[in-house]
Amino acid sequence: MTVEVSTPAREDRQALVLDAVLVVFTAVVTVLALVGSTRLVDRTEAGGPGWLLAPALAGVLLARRRFPLTVLVVSIALLLLYYASGRPAVGLELPLAAAFFSTAEQGRVRAAAVTAGVLVVGTYAARMGFGQDPVRLLALDVPVTLVVLAGAIGAGDAVRSRRLRVAEEAERQRLLAAERAAETRALVAEDRRAVAREVHDVLGHSMVVIGMQSDVALDALDDHAQVEASLRSIQHTARTGLADIRQSVRLLAREEEPREPVATLAVLPELLERIRAAGAVVRLREVGEPHPLPIAIDTTAYRVVQEGLTNVVKHSQAREAEVEIRYTAGEVVVIVSDPGPAADPAPNTASAPGSASAPGAGPAPKPSHGHGLTGLTERVAMVGGVLDAGPDPHSPGFRLRARFPLPIVTPYGDQPSNADDLDR
């Protein structure tokens, strides 16, 4: 069963409309009953203060949401007062239907039912005591009154039950949205921790190289050529290491888990072999002359290929993909595409085929549970890149395309062309 989820503003509008309908209904049926009664008796007997019954019963309904039981009691009292003044009969069930409906709608179903029973028994017993035909009353009037009042109470209870279902569904949707948001935040935080671990590896590697070359320079102070070569190596390592750190660091997290080896495009053939072992056909196409990339871009490009191939294995009926890497002097573009079509959607989408990894084949990817692209998009943006994920314009399949502008390393490790002031 589908339950419509309403917003608070919509519920308020619906409540106002229902209030207006009940007020108008009570006023109209009471006026019609008064008009009908004037045709059976003297107009002077039916007129006068008796016409105030309609606005009185309608007006008291304005307080029905805050004081439903009081409204019911006051409505019954007004009608009994009308009859006690000797006015002609206007019925019992229709003038009071809205009051009984309101009492049940506000959760006082038992009180409404008991009041209806006492009212019917009392009023019709009194009418029989005044000499009215009991056969007619029991055969016609009592059943009609019971049906109308029972219908009003049942309708009120149904409206209340539906309102409760809508509220429960709205709360369930809110909790699901909060849970999805929490999962997304956790996965993004995991990717950030992975970046922090990679920064640790990059920095450690650079410092080891610098230390080693410094030792060489100290041992070869008399060999000017060797000293110059060591110092140049230290200079280059320091510059590129600083550039990599500035590209990678957005949010440093504590290293709470064992670190995994840093995977780059250099180990891409091993990833392709693991994917092929899972049953997919993968083609690799390189355009341009491959050249060393900053470690942050290199590792992120690897993750883009990993995510794209995982989606092909899990979600494409084609079971084949093409990986294209375009190298230019100013950027590197990574494209993973498949000819499609997509397989039937599964409840969970994963970001990496962790189960397909073999010993020594690089770091095992981790499942993303439907949020892999969320973390990957942020990760690509961290290094100044842009990730596009969507239908392949050349086939019914899916395409993942990441563009990484390459930084220009200056003597102080700054990146004026496209570093986006990461050190701010």
Secondary structure, DSSP 4 states (H G I P E B T S, - for coil): ---PPPPHHHHHHHHHHHHHHHHHHHHHHHHHHHHHHHTTS-HHHHSGGGGGHHHHHHHHGGGTTT-HHHHHHHHHHHHHHHHHTTPPP--SHHHHHHHHHHHHHTT-HHHHHHHHHHHHHHHHHHHHHTT--HHHIIIIIHHHHHHHHHHHHHHHHHHHHHHHHHHHHHHHHHHHHHHHHHHHHHHHHHHHHHHHHHHHHHHHHHHHHHHHHHHHHHHTTT-HHHHHHHHHHHHHHHHHHHHHHHHH-SS-----SPPPPPP-GGGHHHHHHHHHHTT-EEEEEEES------HHHHHHHHHHHHHHHHHHHHHBSS-EEEEEEEE-SSEEEEEEE----BPPPPS---S--GGG--TTSSPPP---TT-HHHHHHHHHHHTT-EEEEEE-TTSSSEEEEEEEEPP---TTS--TTT-TTTT-
